[in-house]
Amino acid sequence: MQFPPPLQPGDLVKVVAPSGALRELEAFYQGVEIWRERGYRVEFTPHWDSAEGYLAGTDSQRRQALSEAWFDPNCKAILCARGGYGSARLLEKWTWEPQAAKWIIGFSDITGLLWSLARVEISGIHGPLLTTLSQEPQWSIERLFDAVEGRPLAPLSGNGWGGGSSTGRLLPANLTVATHLLGTDHQPCLDGVILALEDVTEAPYRIDRMLTGWRLMGLFQKVAGIALGRFSRCEAPVGSSSWTVEQVLRDRLGDLNIPIVAELPFGHDGVNAALPVGQKVRLDGDGGKLEFFQE
């Protein structure tokens, strides 16, 4: 796994909106200001505030903005504005150039870019978007800058489901986005990874359907452990007969005989601790810990 060079205050970073149209302008500017207050030079790429239906501009506009930032040798990191939907559309005509490697930071729909990068063994940061950064507690903001500036990351604690412990490369993802990349040229290798999953606004039966698909493809047999973040607003419709999302996760994952830790502090609607893609980690399913090794 290739890790981009650590950032330093004074570096140029660029704003890209590769997914949904920007709506949360106040939160967005607050996120930009946090980066500027840390000493970074923040520039906006073209079309960052465009809208084409639910997308932040046409595919060609968003691809142009991503290309401008990725291939600019002076740009050291790409700050994704928001999630939503649309990153996968950019991958149809996209090839990464490893020599241009730099940090891409985001989560949710940005899983599309992070997984495509991981496929060619380049790390990115599964972490706060510009529209969510200002809502993070200070320790989480500091953690993000620790991750991109090359400092060690503290372990994260959750609820261990057992299974012992294992070590592997971390592969974070939004479950829905990742599921739709399975079997494509942008699915990274899953052998021996510690898979970290989160999701939002998916009914329990939909979570069940996705996880069952992974099971039918034999993909969980490849991974060394599973770290579960927040599955927020994943309730069944009022009045319907349903398992809870927690029951679904237990049912579909609890028999895999691998370390699993749930309720870790990442995902939507709460603390979203930065997770570097491809970093070597240890998952302790008995102690409920996710530990990070310094590369």
Phi, psi and omega in degrees: 000128178269122178259123178303157180301145178301144177282156174225142175309138186105340179294153175273128174234148185239143180270127177231142175245085187274357188235246185281158179297141184286128179238326188270069189295320181297312179296323179300310181294328176295320177295318177300319182294325178300317178294320180292322179295335176280358176099009181269146174272114185254122176241149180261134175280165179300148172071014183299333181250019179282164177216132176223092189065233179270002182260156178276059182105174178292166177301318182293322178294315181290323177293322177298317181295317178297318180296318181300316181288318184294320186266000176281113183295340180276342180276128184254347179201153177246120180261114181281134187291309181202173176264234183104252177202147171139343185297323182296330180296331180286339186281348181298327183231046187230137173228126177282143173253108185303329182291346179264012189305134176207165182292132166249130188237125178168179177208191182064241181295340179293349171310325179303314179288318183296319179289321177297320175296317180297329178300326178258019172062045172240133182279153170220183181244117170277102186195189188301139172278168177298329181279351180243348188300319184291344179272355181282147171294161186301323181296327180287322175297315178298323180297319178301314180289328172301317183296316185274343180260005170088019178264156180299150179254137178289152176293159176247144183246142178214207181253108182286135177259008181091193179097006180077208180226158178208160180240141179187182177275136184281132177230092181278156181191153161281127186303314183297313181296316180297320181301323181279357174260351182298133179083358178265175178288356182250010173277122177287165176295134182258357185297118174073012182277159166263107184277129179243119188236144173213166176197172183210144175052039173243125179299153182307321182293332177287320174300316177303312183299318180293313181295325176295322176299316177301318180297315182296331177275357179072020188285328180290343176287344181274329190278155182268343181182164181228126175254123183253127175266218185270134172248082192270147181053035179257050180265155175286156175303143181303131177090353181271157176272121186201153163286160169282164178296327177297320178294321178297315180299317178298317183294318186273340184242339190292345182256015186278346179059041174228159177299133175225132174234126181253172175059035174281152188277068171212155181123195181280161169058042179166192181302134182234079184297135181297136180232110179287126179295131176085357179289144178288129182223163173239126179252120181254101182287341178273317181272350179071038183237144168242112184250144186247131177265139177287128180279000000 
